[in-house]
């Protein structure tokens, strides 16, 4: 059963669905999203002059390891400001720095603007001297899918691939074909098939293809990617997106872990610092990614808990 604290995420998505036909003030929307997350203590935020991004620097964090963080928002919303605190909790738990980046949004900028911007941020990290094997990419929702497609674009450009990837509640199938759109229709507080297909039309533009591998990595070659850890809420209509991504990666020979969190909504990790389920998920990602970045293991608070 979901905790009372995690119900704030469900309430957020229910309010978003109720207002989905109204004009959106993006700054106000970002603020409304960000209030789900507490401010992590012992974390500094530094602006970046060279690209639209913010450094998240936990006190005492390793300076030569980094998470490249890609926010969700359906490619029409979200920003480094809506997500900096949540990624701050993750960076602090992992003991590394994080670069939270913005990318151009639809409808003003359609595909491939987001994947090109994310790839440029990854290239920038390499140019700053970060070794690829000391970089992990993470993201929520469309940012989770972007965490994979960024690597496909990077490989096209001859760049070395990062050490690991952590997509959570990943959105990859913009044709919305998964059966969880039906089985979780009455459980998901926000998403439904028509909404996702509508977002896809805005993001792709009139000439876009939802089966482009840089849109849906299920149609791409995932061979050679580093280990992937996927988290997803059990009540999401995007549940099958996570399962399909895990299956495609495993078929390509990639090491994959998938954790399904019962009774949880889309991107429930945004309640980090408030909800025990979110804190557990953050802790698990941190513990998983550390050895992939060459850092010592850390003990989980509840190592016997499984999802």
C-alpha atoms as a printed R data frame, in Angstrom:
    type eleno elety resid chain resno      x      y       z
1   ATOM     1    CA   UNK     A     1  0.000  0.000   0.000
2   ATOM     2    CA   UNK     A     2  1.308  3.443  -0.902
3   ATOM     3    CA   UNK     A     3  2.430  5.679   1.967
4   ATOM     4    CA   UNK     A     4  0.506  8.850   2.784
5   ATOM     5    CA   UNK     A     5  3.551 10.881   1.739
6   ATOM     6    CA   UNK     A     6  3.669  9.302  -1.714
7   ATOM     7    CA   UNK     A     7  0.029 10.253  -2.284
8   ATOM     8    CA   UNK     A     8  1.332 13.785  -2.986
9   ATOM     9    CA   UNK     A     9  2.687 12.506  -6.301
10  ATOM    10    CA   UNK     A    10 -0.697 11.050  -7.216
11  ATOM    11    CA   UNK     A    11 -2.391 14.316  -6.268
12  ATOM    12    CA   UNK     A    12  0.088 16.251  -8.421
13  ATOM    13    CA   UNK     A    13 -0.662 14.125 -11.458
14  ATOM    14    CA   UNK     A    14 -4.418 14.243 -10.857
15  ATOM    15    CA   UNK     A    15 -4.280 18.052 -10.730
16  ATOM    16    CA   UNK     A    16 -2.163 18.079 -13.886
17  ATOM    17    CA   UNK     A    17 -4.740 15.940 -15.697
18  ATOM    18    CA   UNK     A    18 -7.573 18.209 -14.553
19  ATOM    19    CA   UNK     A    19 -5.750 21.256 -15.910
20  ATOM    20    CA   UNK     A    20 -4.270 19.662 -19.004
21  ATOM    21    CA   UNK     A    21 -6.472 21.676 -21.372
22  ATOM    22    CA   UNK     A    22 -5.643 25.025 -19.771
23  ATOM    23    CA   UNK     A    23 -2.811 27.406 -20.781
24  ATOM    24    CA   UNK     A    24  0.383 26.608 -18.883
25  ATOM    25    CA   UNK     A    25  2.733 29.047 -17.172
26  ATOM    26    CA   UNK     A    26  5.913 26.995 -17.465
27  ATOM    27    CA   UNK     A    27  7.717 28.627 -14.548
28  ATOM    28    CA   UNK     A    28  4.709 28.076 -12.289
29  ATOM    29    CA   UNK     A    29  4.385 24.497 -13.512
30  ATOM    30    CA   UNK     A    30  8.054 23.836 -12.763
31  ATOM    31    CA   UNK     A    31  7.607 25.253  -9.270
32  ATOM    32    CA   UNK     A    32  4.535 23.088  -8.684
33  ATOM    33    CA   UNK     A    33  6.509 20.023  -9.707
34  ATOM    34    CA   UNK     A    34  9.564 20.946  -7.642
35  ATOM    35    CA   UNK     A    35  7.625 21.334  -4.392
36  ATOM    36    CA   UNK     A    36  7.145 17.570  -4.318
37  ATOM    37    CA   UNK     A    37 10.845 17.254  -3.426
38  ATOM    38    CA   UNK     A    38 12.577 18.436  -0.260
39  ATOM    39    CA   UNK     A    39 15.763 20.435  -0.523
40  ATOM    40    CA   UNK     A    40 18.683 18.051   0.074
41  ATOM    41    CA   UNK     A    41 21.051 19.347   2.720
42  ATOM    42    CA   UNK     A    42 24.749 19.661   2.022
43  ATOM    43    CA   UNK     A    43 24.316 20.216  -1.710
44  ATOM    44    CA   UNK     A    44 25.447 23.266  -3.669
45  ATOM    45    CA   UNK     A    45 24.140 24.394  -7.062
46  ATOM    46    CA   UNK     A    46 26.428 26.129  -9.517
47  ATOM    47    CA   UNK     A    47 25.411 27.689 -12.824
48  ATOM    48    CA   UNK     A    48 27.186 26.703 -16.034
49  ATOM    49    CA   UNK     A    49 28.168 29.401 -18.506
50  ATOM    50    CA   UNK     A    50 28.768 27.199 -21.538
51  ATOM    51    CA   UNK     A    51 25.372 25.468 -21.721
52  ATOM    52    CA   UNK     A    52 21.915 25.618 -20.101
53  ATOM    53    CA   UNK     A    53 22.646 23.473 -17.081
54  ATOM    54    CA   UNK     A    54 23.319 23.506 -13.373
55  ATOM    55    CA   UNK     A    55 26.010 21.658 -11.469
56  ATOM    56    CA   UNK     A    56 24.777 19.762  -8.434
57  ATOM    57    CA   UNK     A    57 27.700 19.387  -6.029
58  ATOM    58    CA   UNK     A    58 27.123 17.430  -2.803
59  ATOM    59    CA   UNK     A    59 29.649 18.207  -0.083
60  ATOM    60    CA   UNK     A    60 32.447 15.659  -0.146
61  ATOM    61    CA   UNK     A    61 31.391 14.172  -3.490
62  ATOM    62    CA   UNK     A    62 33.903 12.600  -5.853
63  ATOM    63    CA   UNK     A    63 34.986 15.303  -8.290
64  ATOM    64    CA   UNK     A    64 35.848 12.987 -11.179
65  ATOM    65    CA   UNK     A    65 32.554 11.079 -11.357
66  ATOM    66    CA   UNK     A    66 29.341 12.582 -12.693
67  ATOM    67    CA   UNK     A    67 25.693 11.866 -13.393
68  ATOM    68    CA   UNK     A    68 24.308 13.457 -16.557
69  ATOM    69    CA   UNK     A    69 20.686 14.126 -15.619
70  ATOM    70    CA   UNK     A    70 17.854 14.573 -18.130
71  ATOM    71    CA   UNK     A    71 14.507 15.847 -16.867
72  ATOM    72    CA   UNK     A    72 11.086 14.634 -17.899
73  ATOM    73    CA   UNK     A    73  8.101 16.667 -19.002
74  ATOM    74    CA   UNK     A    74  6.829 15.118 -22.212
75  ATOM    75    CA   UNK     A    75  9.296 17.153 -24.288
76  ATOM    76    CA   UNK     A    76  6.980 20.135 -23.743
77  ATOM    77    CA   UNK     A    77  7.798 21.001 -20.121
78  ATOM    78    CA   UNK     A    78 10.083 20.408 -17.176
79  ATOM    79    CA   UNK     A    79 13.484 21.957 -16.628
80  ATOM    80    CA   UNK     A    80 16.626 21.810 -14.566
81  ATOM    81    CA   UNK     A    81 14.735 23.874 -11.969
82  ATOM    82    CA   UNK     A    82 11.837 21.430 -11.619
83  ATOM    83    CA   UNK     A    83 14.221 18.488 -11.156
84  ATOM    84    CA   UNK     A    84 17.402 19.829  -9.543
85  ATOM    85    CA   UNK     A    85 16.386 18.824  -5.998
86  ATOM    86    CA   UNK     A    86 15.431 15.284  -6.953
87  ATOM    87    CA   UNK     A    87 18.688 14.791  -8.837
88  ATOM    88    CA   UNK     A    88 20.406 16.461  -5.884
89  ATOM    89    CA   UNK     A    89 19.149 13.694  -3.596
90  ATOM    90    CA   UNK     A    90 20.437 11.087  -6.052
91  ATOM    91    CA   UNK     A    91 23.844 12.732  -6.456
92  ATOM    92    CA   UNK     A    92 24.226 13.089  -2.681
93  ATOM    93    CA   UNK     A    93 23.296  9.453  -2.068
94  ATOM    94    CA   UNK     A    94 25.747  8.304  -4.752
95  ATOM    95    CA   UNK     A    95 28.519 10.629  -3.578
96  ATOM    96    CA   UNK     A    96 29.106 12.150  -7.022
97  ATOM    97    CA   UNK     A    97 28.487 15.391  -8.880
98  ATOM    98    CA   UNK     A    98 25.546 15.777 -11.249
99  ATOM    99    CA   UNK     A    99 25.011 17.936 -14.299
100 ATOM   100    CA   UNK     A   100 21.306 18.692 -14.757
101 ATOM   101    CA   UNK     A   101 20.725 20.019 -18.258
102 ATOM   102    CA   UNK     A   102 17.941 21.753 -20.124
103 ATOM   103    CA   UNK     A   103 17.134 20.900 -23.722
104 ATOM   104    CA   UNK     A   104 14.974 22.650 -26.292
105 ATOM   105    CA   UNK     A   105 11.273 21.906 -25.961
106 ATOM   106    CA   UNK     A   106  8.342 21.436 -28.314
107 ATOM   107    CA   UNK     A   107  6.383 22.916 -29.949
108 ATOM   108    CA   UNK     A   108  9.046 25.518 -30.692
109 ATOM   109    CA   UNK     A   109 11.678 22.803 -31.175
110 ATOM   110    CA   UNK     A   110 10.780 19.311 -32.342
111 ATOM   111    CA   UNK     A   111 12.784 16.112 -32.693
112 ATOM   112    CA   UNK     A   112 15.773 15.757 -32.884
113 ATOM   113    CA   UNK     A   113 16.420 18.911 -30.809
114 ATOM   114    CA   UNK     A   114 16.272 17.184 -27.382
115 ATOM   115    CA   UNK     A   115 18.560 14.275 -28.289
116 ATOM   116    CA   UNK     A   116 20.999 16.621 -30.018
117 ATOM   117    CA   UNK     A   117 21.106 18.919 -26.978
118 ATOM   118    CA   UNK     A   118 21.581 16.005 -24.576
119 ATOM   119    CA   UNK     A   119 24.363 14.614 -26.759
120 ATOM   120    CA   UNK     A   120 26.014 18.036 -26.816
121 ATOM   121    CA   UNK     A   121 25.941 18.062 -23.008
122 ATOM   122    CA   UNK     A   122 27.538 14.608 -22.933
123 ATOM   123    CA   UNK     A   123 30.203 15.796 -25.385
124 ATOM   124    CA   UNK     A   124 30.793 18.815 -23.154
125 ATOM   125    CA   UNK     A   125 31.445 16.574 -20.149
126 ATOM   126    CA   UNK     A   126 33.979 14.597 -22.171
127 ATOM   127    CA   UNK     A   127 35.624 17.845 -23.265
128 ATOM   128    CA   UNK     A   128 35.875 18.897 -19.605
129 ATOM   129    CA   UNK     A   129 38.047 15.844 -18.988
130 ATOM   130    CA   UNK     A   130 35.490 13.428 -17.530
131 ATOM   131    CA   UNK     A   131 36.270  9.902 -18.681
132 ATOM   132    CA   UNK     A   132 33.331  8.092 -20.272
133 ATOM   133    CA   UNK     A   133 33.734  5.235 -17.788
134 ATOM   134    CA   UNK     A   134 33.184  7.766 -14.970
135 ATOM   135    CA   UNK     A   135 29.890  9.087 -16.389
136 ATOM   136    CA   UNK     A   136 26.413  7.639 -15.885
137 ATOM   137    CA   UNK     A   137 23.289  9.006 -17.555
138 ATOM   138    CA   UNK     A   138 19.958  9.142 -15.765
139 ATOM   139    CA   UNK     A   139 16.552 10.620 -16.455
140 ATOM   140    CA   UNK     A   140 12.864 10.327 -15.729
141 ATOM   141    CA   UNK     A   141  9.963  9.804 -18.125
142 ATOM   142    CA   UNK     A   142 10.985 11.143 -21.556
143 ATOM   143    CA   UNK     A   143 14.333 11.927 -19.938
144 ATOM   144    CA   UNK     A   144 14.650  8.209 -19.247
145 ATOM   145    CA   UNK     A   145 14.168  7.379 -22.899
146 ATOM   146    CA   UNK     A   146 16.519 10.225 -23.771
147 ATOM   147    CA   UNK     A   147 19.166  8.656 -21.534
148 ATOM   148    CA   UNK     A   148 19.219  5.750 -23.993
149 ATOM   149    CA   UNK     A   149 18.801  7.615 -27.289
150 ATOM   150    CA   UNK     A   150 21.563 10.046 -26.323
151 ATOM   151    CA   UNK     A   151 23.944  7.106 -26.347
152 ATOM   152    CA   UNK     A   152 22.746  6.000 -29.782
153 ATOM   153    CA   UNK     A   153 23.399  9.527 -31.080
154 ATOM   154    CA   UNK     A   154 26.767  9.640 -29.303
155 ATOM   155    CA   UNK     A   155 27.758  6.356 -30.916
156 ATOM   156    CA   UNK     A   156 26.787  7.736 -34.339
157 ATOM   157    CA   UNK     A   157 29.244 10.555 -33.676
158 ATOM   158    CA   UNK     A   158 32.033  8.247 -32.633
159 ATOM   159    CA   UNK     A   159 31.965  9.132 -28.942
160 ATOM   160    CA   UNK     A   160 32.785  6.610 -26.210
161 ATOM   161    CA   UNK     A   161 29.732  5.382 -24.302
162 ATOM   162    CA   UNK     A   162 29.122  6.052 -20.599
163 ATOM   163    CA   UNK     A   163 29.542  3.501 -17.841
164 ATOM   164    CA   UNK     A   164 25.876  3.004 -16.994
165 ATOM   165    CA   UNK     A   165 22.326  4.264 -17.417
166 ATOM   166    CA   UNK     A   166 19.485  4.723 -14.919
167 ATOM   167    CA   UNK     A   167 16.157  5.479 -16.626
168 ATOM   168    CA   UNK     A   168 13.168  5.654 -14.325
169 ATOM   169    CA   UNK     A   169  9.570  5.597 -15.525
170 ATOM   170    CA   UNK     A   170 11.057  5.688 -19.039
171 ATOM   171    CA   UNK     A   171  8.812  6.798 -21.902
172 ATOM   172    CA   UNK     A   172  9.949  5.175 -25.139
173 ATOM   173    CA   UNK     A   173  6.871  3.931 -27.025
174 ATOM   174    CA   UNK     A   174  5.122  7.011 -28.423
175 ATOM   175    CA   UNK     A   175  2.677  4.837 -30.320
176 ATOM   176    CA   UNK     A   176  1.373  3.807 -26.875
177 ATOM   177    CA   UNK     A   177  0.988  0.145 -27.759
178 ATOM   178    CA   UNK     A   178  1.584 -1.384 -24.314
179 ATOM   179    CA   UNK     A   179 -1.158 -3.417 -22.651
180 ATOM   180    CA   UNK     A   180 -0.539 -1.512 -19.401
181 ATOM   181    CA   UNK     A   181 -2.385  1.420 -21.007
182 ATOM   182    CA   UNK     A   182 -5.460 -0.749 -20.504
183 ATOM   183    CA   UNK     A   183 -4.628 -2.662 -17.329
184 ATOM   184    CA   UNK     A   184 -3.499  0.476 -15.447
185 ATOM   185    CA   UNK     A   185 -5.947  2.894 -17.056
186 ATOM   186    CA   UNK     A   186 -7.842  3.460 -13.812
187 ATOM   187    CA   UNK     A   187 -4.725  3.482 -11.616
188 ATOM   188    CA   UNK     A   188 -2.540  6.031 -13.416
189 ATOM   189    CA   UNK     A   189 -3.518  9.500 -12.220
190 ATOM   190    CA   UNK     A   190 -2.329 11.363 -15.320
191 ATOM   191    CA   UNK     A   191 -1.274  9.447 -18.404
192 ATOM   192    CA   UNK     A   192 -3.495  7.693 -20.896
193 ATOM   193    CA   UNK     A   193 -3.072  6.523 -24.471
194 ATOM   194    CA   UNK     A   194 -4.541  9.588 -26.207
195 ATOM   195    CA   UNK     A   195 -2.476 11.975 -24.102
196 ATOM   196    CA   UNK     A   196  0.782 10.205 -24.926
197 ATOM   197    CA   UNK     A   197 -0.030 10.066 -28.617
198 ATOM   198    CA   UNK     A   198 -0.937 13.749 -28.507
199 ATOM   199    CA   UNK     A   199  2.393 14.641 -26.891
200 ATOM   200    CA   UNK     A   200  4.125 12.539 -29.522
201 ATOM   201    CA   UNK     A   201  2.491 14.542 -32.291
202 ATOM   202    CA   UNK     A   202  3.722 17.803 -30.769
203 ATOM   203    CA   UNK     A   203  7.236 16.496 -30.127
204 ATOM   204    CA   UNK     A   204  7.669 14.776 -33.484
205 ATOM   205    CA   UNK     A   205  6.090 17.458 -35.653
206 ATOM   206    CA   UNK     A   206  4.266 16.719 -38.901
207 ATOM   207    CA   UNK     A   207  7.099 14.693 -40.437
208 ATOM   208    CA   UNK     A   208  8.356 12.803 -37.379
209 ATOM   209    CA   UNK     A   209  8.433  9.025 -37.103
210 ATOM   210    CA   UNK     A   210  7.622  7.430 -33.714
211 ATOM   211    CA   UNK     A   211  9.711  4.429 -34.783
212 ATOM   212    CA   UNK     A   212 12.857  6.466 -35.358
213 ATOM   213    CA   UNK     A   213 15.479  4.767 -33.118
214 ATOM   214    CA   UNK     A   214 16.416  8.203 -31.758
215 ATOM   215    CA   UNK     A   215 12.792  8.563 -30.630
216 ATOM   216    CA   UNK     A   216 12.039  4.981 -29.601
217 ATOM   217    CA   UNK     A   217 15.207  3.046 -28.740
218 ATOM   218    CA   UNK     A   218 13.274 -0.229 -29.022
219 ATOM   219    CA   UNK     A   219 13.915  0.145 -32.760
220 ATOM   220    CA   UNK     A   220 17.615  0.878 -32.249
221 ATOM   221    CA   UNK     A   221 20.696 -1.274 -31.784
222 ATOM   222    CA   UNK     A   222 21.388 -1.385 -28.054
223 ATOM   223    CA   UNK     A   223 24.393 -3.662 -28.426
224 ATOM   224    CA   UNK     A   224 27.414 -2.396 -26.523
225 ATOM   225    CA   UNK     A   225 25.585 -0.169 -24.066
226 ATOM   226    CA   UNK     A   226 26.712 -0.305 -20.464
227 ATOM   227    CA   UNK     A   227 24.553 -1.782 -17.680
228 ATOM   228    CA   UNK     A   228 21.047 -0.347 -17.303
229 ATOM   229    CA   UNK     A   229 18.973 -0.052 -14.134
230 ATOM   230    CA   UNK     A   230 15.286  0.720 -14.745
231 ATOM   231    CA   UNK     A   231 12.735  1.700 -12.106
232 ATOM   232    CA   UNK     A   232  9.002  2.046 -12.721
233 ATOM   233    CA   UNK     A   233  5.819  2.413 -10.697
234 ATOM   234    CA   UNK     A   234  3.422 -0.483 -10.688
235 ATOM   235    CA   UNK     A   235  0.386  1.762 -11.315
236 ATOM   236    CA   UNK     A   236  1.780  3.510 -14.410
237 ATOM   237    CA   UNK     A   237  0.336  3.060 -17.871
238 ATOM   238    CA   UNK     A   238  3.996  3.298 -18.932
239 ATOM   239    CA   UNK     A   239  4.777  0.076 -17.075
240 ATOM   240    CA   UNK     A   240  5.099 -1.835 -20.348
241 ATOM   241    CA   UNK     A   241  7.543  0.773 -21.694
242 ATOM   242    CA   UNK     A   242  9.907 -0.234 -18.898
243 ATOM   243    CA   UNK     A   243  9.401 -3.940 -19.523
244 ATOM   244    CA   UNK     A   244  9.880 -3.535 -23.281
245 ATOM   245    CA   UNK     A   245 13.054 -1.495 -22.806
246 ATOM   246    CA   UNK     A   246 14.468 -4.092 -20.412
247 ATOM   247    CA   UNK     A   247 13.639 -6.914 -22.830
248 ATOM   248    CA   UNK     A   248 15.197 -5.108 -25.802
249 ATOM   249    CA   UNK     A   249 18.386 -4.381 -23.852
250 ATOM   250    CA   UNK     A   250 18.670 -7.966 -22.612
251 ATOM   251    CA   UNK     A   251 18.173 -9.258 -26.161
252 ATOM   252    CA   UNK     A   252 21.081 -7.029 -27.213
253 ATOM   253    CA   UNK     A   253 23.303 -8.577 -24.548
254 ATOM   254    CA   UNK     A   254 23.136 -5.630 -22.137
255 ATOM   255    CA   UNK     A   255 23.143 -6.217 -18.380
256 ATOM   256    CA   UNK     A   256 19.735 -5.049 -17.126
257 ATOM   257    CA   UNK     A   257 18.002 -4.687 -13.794
258 ATOM   258    CA   UNK     A   258 14.305 -3.760 -13.591
259 ATOM   259    CA   UNK     A   259 12.549 -2.893 -10.335
260 ATOM   260    CA   UNK     A   260  8.772 -2.426 -10.299
261 ATOM   261    CA   UNK     A   261  7.524 -0.533  -7.221
262 ATOM   262    CA   UNK     A   262  3.976 -1.630  -6.329
263 ATOM   263    CA   UNK     A   263  1.252  1.027  -6.033
264 ATOM   264    CA   UNK     A   264  3.555  3.788  -7.250
265 ATOM   265    CA   UNK     A   265  2.781  6.487  -9.803
266 ATOM   266    CA   UNK     A   266  4.857  7.837 -12.669
267 ATOM   267    CA   UNK     A   267  8.164  9.366 -11.462
268 ATOM   268    CA   UNK     A   268  7.292  8.814  -7.805
269 ATOM   269    CA   UNK     A   269 10.988  9.494  -7.101
270 ATOM   270    CA   UNK     A   270 10.104 13.202  -7.267
271 ATOM   271    CA   UNK     A   271  8.916 12.847  -3.657
272 ATOM   272    CA   UNK     A   272 12.520 12.299  -2.516
273 ATOM   273    CA   UNK     A   273 13.015 13.485   1.028
274 ATOM   274    CA   UNK     A   274  9.292 13.078   1.797
275 ATOM   275    CA   UNK     A   275  8.054  9.632   0.785
276 ATOM   276    CA   UNK     A   276  9.769  6.437   1.966
277 ATOM   277    CA   UNK     A   277  9.208  4.765  -1.417
278 ATOM   278    CA   UNK     A   278 11.016  7.606  -3.199
279 ATOM   279    CA   UNK     A   279 13.894  7.556  -0.724
280 ATOM   280    CA   UNK     A   280 14.200  3.798  -1.120
281 ATOM   281    CA   UNK     A   281 14.304  4.144  -4.908
282 ATOM   282    CA   UNK     A   282 16.943  6.880  -4.746
283 ATOM   283    CA   UNK     A   283 19.057  4.829  -2.353
284 ATOM   284    CA   UNK     A   284 18.843  1.809  -4.649
285 ATOM   285    CA   UNK     A   285 19.937  3.785  -7.695
286 ATOM   286    CA   UNK     A   286 22.845  5.251  -5.736
287 ATOM   287    CA   UNK     A   287 23.973  1.862  -4.446
288 ATOM   288    CA   UNK     A   288 23.696  0.356  -7.925
289 ATOM   289    CA   UNK     A   289 25.597  3.057  -9.789
290 ATOM   290    CA   UNK     A   290 28.555  3.514  -7.431
291 ATOM   291    CA   UNK     A   291 30.481  0.350  -8.394
292 ATOM   292    CA   UNK     A   292 29.777  1.050 -12.072
293 ATOM   293    CA   UNK     A   293 31.577  4.365 -11.575
294 ATOM   294    CA   UNK     A   294 34.471  2.709  -9.777
295 ATOM   295    CA   UNK     A   295 33.385  3.684  -6.260
296 ATOM   296    CA   UNK     A   296 33.052  1.425  -3.196
297 ATOM   297    CA   UNK     A   297 29.756 -0.312  -2.495
298 ATOM   298    CA   UNK     A   298 27.396  1.152   0.082
299 ATOM   299    CA   UNK     A   299 24.993 -0.746   2.302
300 ATOM   300    CA   UNK     A   300 21.263 -0.415   1.660
301 ATOM   301    CA   UNK     A   301 19.082  0.568   4.592
302 ATOM   302    CA   UNK     A   302 16.847 -2.447   3.893
303 ATOM   303    CA   UNK     A   303 18.824 -4.881   1.710
304 ATOM   304    CA   UNK     A   304 16.117 -7.540   1.972
305 ATOM   305    CA   UNK     A   305 13.416 -5.442   0.324
306 ATOM   306    CA   UNK     A   306 12.662 -6.392  -3.262
307 ATOM   307    CA   UNK     A   307 10.290 -5.055  -5.886
